[in-house]
Amino acid sequence: MRVLVLGSGGREHALARALHRDPAVTALHCAPGNPGTAEIAANHQLDPCDPTAVTELAGRLRADLVVIGPEAVLVAGVGDALRTAGIPCFGPDRAAARIEASKAFAKEIMAAAGVPTADARVCDTTAQVEEALDAFGPPYVVKDDGLAAGKGVIVTGDRTIASQHAAACDRVVIEEYLDGPEVSLFALCDGQSAVPLLPAQDFKRAHDDDAGPNTGGMGAYAPLPWISPGLVDEVMSTVVQPAVDELRRREIPYVGTLYAGLALTSKGVRVVEFNARFGDPETQVVLDRLATPLAKLLQACAIGALDPEFRPEWHPGAAVTVVLAAEGYPAAPVKGDEITGLEEASKVDGAYVLHAGTKLGAEGSLIANGGRVLNVVGTGPDLHTARTAAYEAISKITLRASHHRTDIALKAARA
């Protein structure tokens, strides 16, 4: 099978790594990829949001499957163009991707499908914003209605900050605060059926103890030893399948990963958000644990042949990923600083490094080229061992003024 992965971040490196390990994959390509994917795949320099360029490349490569990583590529209609050209694509078309591109649309789908979620109001004016903030009270949850690279949501007890964030957006969704721990569940969908992957938990705040601003994600771990055994089945029957059914009813078949961000509240499971793709950095730990070969699973979704009774197999043990972020992330990340120590990090037993925001300098040195620069993954028979491997490996890496959280999976490992 010839596979093309679109995107350049840590999620795409994780996807490429999983596909590279699949014996069914005979040729692996990434566009544009990064220095990490270049070690296991052929990189092609193009704009992955350009439907014409992507379709031309996929045709020239005779790709049997195109896997779309980032949400912006989906919203650009690349999946639509590939399907029109007869090329199997894992990733929803533009209409279905609105479930992430518009928080208001997602709420509409949830309401129609009876999916449990927070009460919310869609606000277009300052007066509507202030009325909604009054109605729900603190902590205030304000979400940009459009794509914001994982940084369009604020949760704050400060009314002024909430109002300022709303004012900076064209349209916002303001909703009630949901208590309880959060869980990420990915479901693979073929337009009609859905199959769950392993639940994971990510860490959105920039600093330890969930302090600082929201980010795209500073780390993640899987599995989650503290969730109830029936949680996945409950979410599939009350959240994922109803949403897929509602989209199909509207003649918007959903093909790809439906990411359900969940809050396990005192009143039961509630959906925090839907995303239209694999989550980053949860993908890095979920795919690390996946024992079932990935390529044919994604291809089955792309061609509408997913077995709804199929359940993937998983490696025993645990995985923890820690994000190494550039100076100034998430507000204004500094690019261009040199990164060293990756070879030493990769020698740590049970650890490896995924590239997220890197590029090669003029003389072949590795330099930072984004806010989240590297994902350091640790694995082991339990969370404690996996954490130890990840943090030992990240200690070997040097990037001026970089930062990372030191508490990824700490509470779960202690428990």
C-alpha positions as CSV (number, residue, x, y, z in Angstrom):
1,M,0.0,0.0,0.0
2,R,1.3,3.5,-1.0
3,V,0.4,6.1,1.7
4,L,0.7,9.8,1.7
5,V,0.4,11.7,5.1
6,L,-0.4,15.4,5.0
7,G,1.0,17.7,7.7
8,S,4.3,18.6,9.4
9,G,3.8,18.3,13.1
10,G,4.2,15.8,15.9
11,R,0.9,14.1,15.2
12,E,2.0,13.5,11.6
13,H,5.3,12.1,12.6
14,A,3.4,9.8,15.0
15,L,1.1,8.7,12.1
16,A,4.1,8.2,9.8
17,R,5.9,6.2,12.4
18,A,2.9,3.9,12.9
19,L,2.4,3.5,9.2
20,H,6.2,2.8,8.7
21,R,5.9,-0.1,11.1
22,D,3.0,-1.6,9.2
23,P,4.2,-4.3,6.8
24,A,1.4,-3.6,4.4
25,V,2.9,-0.1,3.6
26,T,5.3,-0.4,0.8
27,A,5.8,3.3,0.1
28,L,5.4,6.1,2.6
29,H,5.3,9.8,1.7
30,C,4.7,13.0,3.7
31,A,3.8,16.5,2.5
32,P,5.4,18.6,3.7
33,G,6.6,16.4,6.6
34,N,9.5,17.4,8.8
35,P,13.1,16.4,9.5
36,G,11.8,13.5,11.6
37,T,9.5,12.1,9.0
38,A,12.4,12.4,6.4
39,E,14.1,9.6,8.2
40,I,11.3,7.1,7.5
41,A,9.4,8.6,4.5
42,A,9.9,10.7,1.4
43,N,9.0,14.3,2.1
44,H,7.5,16.5,-0.5
45,Q,7.5,20.3,-0.2
46,L,4.1,21.7,-0.9
47,D,1.2,23.5,0.8
48,P,-1.0,20.7,2.2
49,C,-3.9,23.2,2.2
50,D,-3.7,23.4,-1.6
51,P,-6.3,20.9,-3.0
52,T,-4.9,21.0,-6.5
53,A,-1.3,20.5,-5.5
54,V,-2.2,17.7,-3.1
55,T,-4.4,15.9,-5.6
56,E,-1.7,16.1,-8.3
57,L,1.0,14.7,-5.9
58,A,-1.3,11.9,-4.7
59,G,-2.0,11.0,-8.4
60,R,1.7,11.1,-9.3
61,L,2.6,8.9,-6.4
62,R,-0.3,6.5,-7.2
63,A,-1.3,6.7,-3.5
64,D,-3.7,4.0,-2.3
65,L,-4.5,6.2,0.7
66,V,-4.1,9.8,1.8
67,V,-4.2,10.5,5.5
68,I,-4.9,14.1,6.5
69,G,-3.4,15.3,9.8
70,P,-4.2,19.0,10.5
71,E,-7.7,20.5,10.7
72,A,-6.8,23.4,8.4
73,V,-6.2,21.0,5.6
74,L,-9.7,19.5,6.1
75,V,-11.4,22.9,6.2
76,A,-9.5,23.8,3.0
77,G,-11.5,21.1,1.2
78,V,-8.5,18.8,0.4
79,G,-10.5,15.7,1.3
80,D,-13.3,16.8,-1.2
81,A,-10.7,17.2,-4.0
82,L,-9.1,13.8,-3.4
83,R,-12.4,12.0,-3.4
84,T,-13.5,13.8,-6.5
85,A,-10.3,12.4,-8.1
86,G,-11.1,8.9,-6.9
87,I,-8.3,8.8,-4.4
88,P,-9.1,7.1,-1.0
89,C,-8.8,9.7,1.8
90,F,-8.9,9.4,5.5
91,G,-10.3,12.6,6.8
92,P,-13.7,14.3,6.5
93,D,-14.7,16.6,3.7
94,R,-15.1,20.3,4.3
95,A,-18.8,20.1,5.3
96,A,-18.3,17.4,7.9
97,A,-15.1,19.1,9.2
98,R,-17.4,22.0,10.3
99,I,-17.9,19.9,13.5
100,E,-14.5,21.4,14.5
101,A,-14.4,24.5,12.3
102,S,-17.5,25.9,14.0
103,K,-18.2,25.4,17.6
104,A,-21.8,26.6,16.9
105,F,-22.3,24.0,14.3
106,A,-21.0,21.3,16.7
107,K,-23.5,22.4,19.3
108,E,-26.2,22.2,16.7
109,I,-25.3,18.7,15.8
110,M,-25.1,17.7,19.5
111,A,-28.5,19.1,20.2
112,A,-30.1,17.4,17.2
113,A,-28.5,14.1,18.1
114,G,-29.2,14.3,21.8
115,V,-25.5,14.2,22.7
116,P,-24.9,15.3,26.4
117,T,-22.9,18.6,26.5
118,A,-22.7,21.9,28.3
119,D,-25.5,24.4,28.0
120,A,-24.2,27.2,25.7
121,R,-25.1,30.4,23.9
122,V,-23.8,31.6,20.5
123,C,-22.9,35.3,20.7
124,D,-22.3,37.8,17.8
125,T,-22.5,41.0,19.8
126,T,-21.0,42.5,22.9
127,A,-24.4,42.7,24.5
128,Q,-25.0,39.0,23.9
129,V,-21.6,38.2,25.3
130,E,-22.3,40.1,28.5
131,E,-25.7,38.5,28.9
132,A,-24.2,35.0,28.5
133,L,-21.4,35.7,31.0
134,D,-24.0,36.9,33.5
135,A,-26.1,33.8,32.9
136,F,-23.4,31.2,33.3
137,G,-21.2,33.0,35.8
138,P,-17.6,32.0,36.7
139,P,-15.5,30.1,35.8
140,Y,-16.2,31.6,32.4
141,V,-15.8,29.4,29.3
142,V,-15.4,31.3,26.1
143,K,-14.7,29.6,22.7
144,D,-13.8,31.2,19.4
145,D,-16.4,29.8,16.9
146,G,-13.6,29.2,14.3
147,L,-10.4,27.3,14.1
148,A,-7.7,28.6,16.5
149,A,-5.0,25.9,16.5
150,G,-6.1,24.6,19.9
151,K,-5.8,28.1,21.5
152,G,-9.2,29.6,20.9
153,V,-10.7,28.6,24.3
154,I,-10.2,30.3,27.6
155,V,-11.4,29.2,31.0
156,T,-11.1,31.9,33.5
157,G,-12.5,33.4,36.7
158,D,-11.7,36.9,35.5
159,R,-14.7,38.6,33.9
160,T,-12.5,41.2,32.2
161,I,-10.3,38.5,30.5
162,A,-13.4,36.6,29.4
163,S,-14.9,39.7,27.8
164,Q,-11.6,40.7,26.1
165,H,-11.2,37.2,24.6
166,A,-14.7,37.4,23.2
167,A,-14.1,40.8,21.8
168,A,-11.0,39.5,19.9
169,C,-13.2,36.9,18.1
170,D,-15.8,37.5,15.4
171,R,-18.2,35.0,17.0
172,V,-18.0,33.0,20.2
173,V,-19.7,30.2,22.0
174,I,-20.1,30.8,25.8
175,E,-21.0,27.9,27.9
176,E,-21.4,26.5,31.4
177,Y,-18.2,25.3,33.1
178,L,-18.0,21.5,33.3
179,D,-16.4,20.0,36.4
180,G,-14.5,16.7,36.5
181,P,-11.5,15.3,34.7
182,E,-11.2,15.4,30.9
183,V,-10.7,12.4,28.6
184,S,-9.9,12.3,24.9
185,L,-11.5,9.5,22.8
186,F,-10.8,9.0,19.1
187,A,-13.2,7.0,17.0
188,L,-12.4,5.9,13.4
189,C,-15.5,6.4,11.2
190,D,-16.4,5.3,7.6
191,G,-19.5,7.5,7.2
192,Q,-21.8,5.1,8.9
193,S,-20.0,3.1,11.5
194,A,-17.4,4.0,14.2
195,V,-14.7,2.0,16.1
196,P,-13.1,3.4,19.3
197,L,-9.4,3.8,20.0
198,L,-7.7,3.9,23.4
199,P,-8.8,6.8,25.6
200,A,-6.0,9.2,26.5
201,Q,-5.6,12.4,28.6
202,D,-3.8,15.5,27.5
203,F,-2.6,18.6,29.4
204,K,-3.7,21.9,27.9
205,R,-2.2,24.5,30.3
206,A,1.3,25.7,29.6
207,H,2.7,25.1,33.1
208,D,2.7,22.6,36.0
209,D,-0.4,22.2,38.1
210,D,-2.5,23.4,35.2
211,A,-1.3,27.0,35.5
212,G,-0.8,29.4,32.6
213,P,-2.5,29.9,29.3
214,N,-4.2,27.2,27.2
215,T,-1.9,25.6,24.6
216,G,-2.3,23.1,21.8
217,G,-1.3,20.5,24.4
218,M,1.8,20.0,26.5
219,G,1.7,16.3,27.0
220,A,-0.4,13.2,27.2
221,Y,-0.6,9.7,28.4
222,A,-2.4,6.4,27.8
223,P,-4.0,4.2,29.0
224,L,-6.1,5.7,31.7
225,P,-6.2,3.2,34.6
226,W,-8.7,5.3,36.6
227,I,-11.6,5.3,34.1
228,S,-14.5,2.9,34.4
229,P,-14.5,-0.2,32.2
230,G,-17.8,0.8,30.5
231,L,-16.9,4.3,29.7
232,V,-15.8,3.7,26.1
233,D,-19.0,1.8,25.2
234,E,-21.1,4.5,26.9
235,V,-19.4,7.2,24.9
236,M,-19.7,5.3,21.6
237,S,-23.5,4.7,22.1
238,T,-24.4,8.2,23.5
239,V,-21.9,10.5,21.8
240,V,-20.0,9.2,18.8
241,Q,-22.6,7.1,17.0
242,P,-25.4,9.6,17.4
243,A,-23.2,12.3,16.0
244,V,-22.2,10.2,13.0
245,D,-25.9,9.2,12.5
246,E,-27.0,12.9,12.6
247,L,-24.3,13.9,10.1
248,R,-25.3,11.1,7.8
249,R,-29.0,12.1,8.1
250,R,-28.0,15.5,6.8
251,E,-26.1,13.8,3.9
252,I,-22.8,14.8,5.4
253,P,-21.1,11.4,5.8
254,Y,-18.3,11.6,8.3
255,V,-15.1,9.7,7.2
256,G,-12.0,10.0,9.4
257,T,-11.3,10.5,13.1
258,L,-14.0,12.0,15.3
259,Y,-12.3,13.3,18.4
260,A,-14.6,13.6,21.4
261,G,-13.2,15.7,24.2
262,L,-15.1,14.6,27.3
263,A,-15.6,15.9,30.8
264,L,-16.5,13.2,33.4
265,T,-18.7,15.5,35.5
266,S,-20.6,14.8,38.7
267,K,-23.7,14.6,36.5
268,G,-22.2,12.1,34.0
269,V,-20.3,12.3,30.7
270,R,-20.5,15.6,28.8
271,V,-18.9,16.6,25.5
272,V,-16.5,19.5,25.8
273,E,-15.8,19.6,22.1
274,F,-15.6,17.7,18.9
275,N,-12.5,17.8,16.7
276,A,-12.3,16.5,13.1
277,R,-8.9,14.8,13.3
278,F,-6.5,12.9,15.5
279,G,-5.7,15.0,18.5
280,D,-2.2,16.3,19.2
281,P,-0.4,15.2,21.4
282,E,-2.8,12.3,22.4
283,T,-2.1,10.6,19.0
284,Q,1.5,10.2,20.0
285,V,0.6,7.9,22.9
286,V,-2.4,6.2,21.4
287,L,-0.6,5.1,18.3
288,D,2.4,4.0,20.4
289,R,0.1,1.5,22.1
290,L,-1.7,0.3,19.0
291,A,-0.8,-3.3,18.1
292,T,-3.2,-3.6,15.1
293,P,-1.6,-2.5,11.8
294,L,-2.8,1.1,11.1
295,A,-2.9,1.4,7.3
296,K,-5.7,-1.1,6.4
297,L,-7.7,0.2,9.4
298,L,-7.6,3.8,8.0
299,Q,-8.2,2.5,4.4
300,A,-11.3,0.6,5.5
301,C,-12.7,3.9,6.8
302,A,-11.7,5.7,3.6
303,I,-13.6,3.2,1.3
304,G,-16.6,2.7,3.6
305,A,-15.7,-0.8,4.6
306,L,-15.1,-0.5,8.4
307,D,-16.4,-3.5,10.4
308,P,-18.4,-1.9,13.3
309,E,-17.7,-5.0,15.5
310,F,-13.9,-4.7,15.1
311,R,-11.9,-3.7,18.0
312,P,-8.1,-2.9,17.7
313,E,-5.6,-4.7,19.8
314,W,-3.2,-2.8,22.1
315,H,0.3,-3.4,23.4
316,P,0.4,-3.9,27.2
317,G,2.0,-1.2,29.3
318,A,1.8,2.6,29.0
319,A,3.1,5.6,27.0
320,V,3.7,9.2,28.1
321,T,4.6,12.1,25.8
322,V,6.1,15.4,27.0
323,V,6.2,18.4,24.7
324,L,9.3,20.5,24.5
325,A,8.1,24.1,23.7
326,A,10.0,27.1,22.4
327,E,10.6,30.2,24.4
328,G,7.5,32.4,24.4
329,Y,5.1,29.6,23.6
330,P,2.1,29.8,23.3
331,A,1.9,33.6,22.9
332,A,4.9,34.4,20.7
333,P,7.2,31.3,20.2
334,V,10.8,32.1,19.2
335,K,12.0,30.3,16.1
336,G,15.5,29.7,14.8
337,D,17.3,28.4,17.9
338,E,19.5,25.2,17.5
339,I,18.4,21.9,19.0
340,T,20.9,19.4,20.2
341,G,20.9,16.1,22.2
342,L,18.4,14.1,20.1
343,E,20.8,11.2,19.6
344,E,21.5,11.0,23.3
345,A,17.7,11.2,24.0
346,S,17.0,8.4,21.6
347,K,19.4,6.1,23.4
348,V,17.3,6.2,26.6
349,D,15.7,2.8,27.0
350,G,12.0,2.9,26.2
351,A,12.1,6.5,24.7
352,Y,12.1,8.1,21.3
353,V,11.6,11.6,19.9
354,L,9.0,12.9,17.5
355,H,9.5,16.1,15.6
356,A,6.7,18.7,15.9
357,G,8.1,22.1,15.0
358,T,11.6,21.7,13.5
359,K,13.5,22.3,10.3
360,L,17.1,21.9,9.1
361,G,19.3,25.0,9.1
362,A,21.6,26.1,6.4
363,E,24.4,23.9,7.5
364,G,22.3,20.9,8.4
365,S,21.7,21.8,12.0
366,L,18.3,21.1,13.6
367,I,16.5,24.3,14.6
368,A,13.2,25.2,16.2
369,N,10.5,26.2,13.7
370,G,7.3,26.3,15.8
371,G,5.9,26.6,19.3
372,R,5.7,22.9,20.2
373,V,9.1,21.8,18.9
374,L,9.5,18.1,20.0
375,N,7.4,15.3,21.5
376,V,9.5,13.0,23.7
377,V,7.7,9.7,24.2
378,G,8.5,7.3,27.0
379,T,7.1,3.8,27.2
380,G,7.2,1.0,29.7
381,P,5.2,-1.7,31.6
382,D,3.4,1.0,33.7
383,L,3.0,4.8,33.8
384,H,5.8,5.3,36.3
385,T,8.3,3.6,34.0
386,A,7.0,5.4,31.0
387,R,7.3,8.8,32.7
388,T,10.8,8.1,33.9
389,A,11.9,7.2,30.3
390,A,10.3,10.3,28.9
391,Y,11.8,12.7,31.4
392,E,15.2,11.1,31.3
393,A,15.2,11.5,27.5
394,I,14.0,15.1,27.5
395,S,16.8,16.0,30.0
396,K,19.3,15.1,27.2
397,I,17.9,17.7,24.8
398,T,19.1,21.3,24.7
399,L,17.1,24.2,23.2
400,R,17.8,27.7,24.5
401,A,15.0,29.0,26.9
402,S,12.7,26.1,26.1
403,H,10.2,24.9,28.6
404,H,8.2,21.7,29.4
405,R,5.8,20.5,32.1
406,T,7.2,18.2,34.7
407,D,3.9,16.8,35.9
408,I,2.6,14.9,32.8
409,A,0.8,11.7,34.1
410,L,2.2,12.3,37.5
411,K,-1.0,12.0,39.5
412,A,-2.1,8.9,37.5
413,A,1.3,7.3,38.0
414,R,1.2,7.9,41.7
415,A,-2.3,6.5,42.0
